[in-house]
Amino acid sequence: MGAQRKSSTSRGLTITDWRLTRFQVRRDRVIGDSQVAFDAFHAVALELTDGSGRTGLGFAHTMWDPMPPLAVMEATFAAHVWPGLDGMVPAALVHRIERPRGGAQRDATYGFGEAMQIALWDLAAQQAGLPLSEYLGGSKRSAPVYASGLDFHLSDAEFTSFFARASSLGFSAFKIKLGHAEAAWDLNRLDLLRDVVGPDATVMVDANEGWSPKDASHRLELFRKAGHDIYWVEDPILRTDIEGLKALSAAHPWTLINSGEYLDVSGRARLLMARATDIINVHGRISEVMHIGWLAAELGIPVALGNTTLETGVHAACALPEVPWLEYSFQNYDFLVDEPFGIQEGRIHVPDRPGLGLTLSETARRDWAAPEVLSSEEMRRAPDCRMFQKLSA
């Protein structure tokens, strides 16, 4: 390690500095599903800088509670994370395979694990002079996206307005949240969606484990008899019910079972090897997404990219061979970066810039950063993030 840090040939590639920026922003709407609801965006941006001045960018977030004050996070990062990064070459870290054991088998505090994966891959791809999708081995430069409302807590009028606007922006595939205690509520939402996006749209539904196996089967039959052609049903039952997932897939061949969102790498691997899902759902941890993606490709099982901050998952989506869709949920992160990814006619595009192609906005750092925890009153006084920001490339 010491020789690596002192090598004249690698000095410009080694990590030399870091920076955290804390954000706490009121959302433009309550997002959530049949189990949870959130009205604020809590995140931290991690920037890793190398000896040549390149900066890799990553994000971590929490759903329920605000991040702690910036000074607390900085102290934790300096004591427990930075020693493993200082003077290291990013490519040597992203390609390393480790097997944590015992108490070491845990995530880094405050979501730093995900932020590090993204920032390190970003920096390694920049050093190679390639867009991250190409550094990951991909040849595609865009991926299809579906419009997702995270809409369970919207009124029917708000729901209708949301998806009508998404349709007007060129989306042709839509995912809605179901899982209500009353099957009639779920069916009404599907009817409303069909009214505003038309009968030929691609429709996915997500129950977030809100159903039992028998209830899921009953509702899928109800939806089909009402004329709803559903492309996939996501997390219909408990993530650990492998036999139940297999039974649902066999009983309803006209739709696909999408599962795995709530599982770690080993859990997703077990799900795949049991062939208990028709599509495996992954998110933002690039190393883990690629590991699962490779296994899924060997088995011929498609991979769905769920929500990733600022849609950074587009790079993995363009690198893996079995990705039919990436989720776009209008979470309005765009203010965080100078040039967000472009979306046109239902496709998201990888920029020509090396790495992720994203740079933290100095305006966001100046005007939106929140080093201290904001109270509920301070959050109410602050402006919210606006829906439907510009999507064009």
Secondary structure, 3 states (H helix, E strand, C coil): CHHHHHCCCCHHHCEEEEEEEEEEEEEEEEEECCCCEEEEEEEEEEEEEECCCCEEEEEEEECCCCCCCHHHHHHHHHHHHHHHCCCCCHHHHHCCCCCCCHHHCCCCHHHHHHHHHHHHHHHHHHHHCCEHHHHCCCCCCEEEEEEECCECCCCHHHHHHHHHHHHHCCCCEEEEECCCCCHHHHHHHHHHHHHHHCCCCEEEEECCCCCCHHHHHHHHHHHHHCCCCEEEEECCCCCCCHHHHHHHHHHCCCCEEEECCCCCHHHHHHHHHCCCCCEEEECCCHHHHHHHHHHHHHHCCCEEECCCHHHCCHHHHHHCCCCCEEEECCCCCHHHECCCCEEECCEEECCCCCECCCCECHHHHHHCECCCCCCHHHHHHCCCCCCCCCCCC
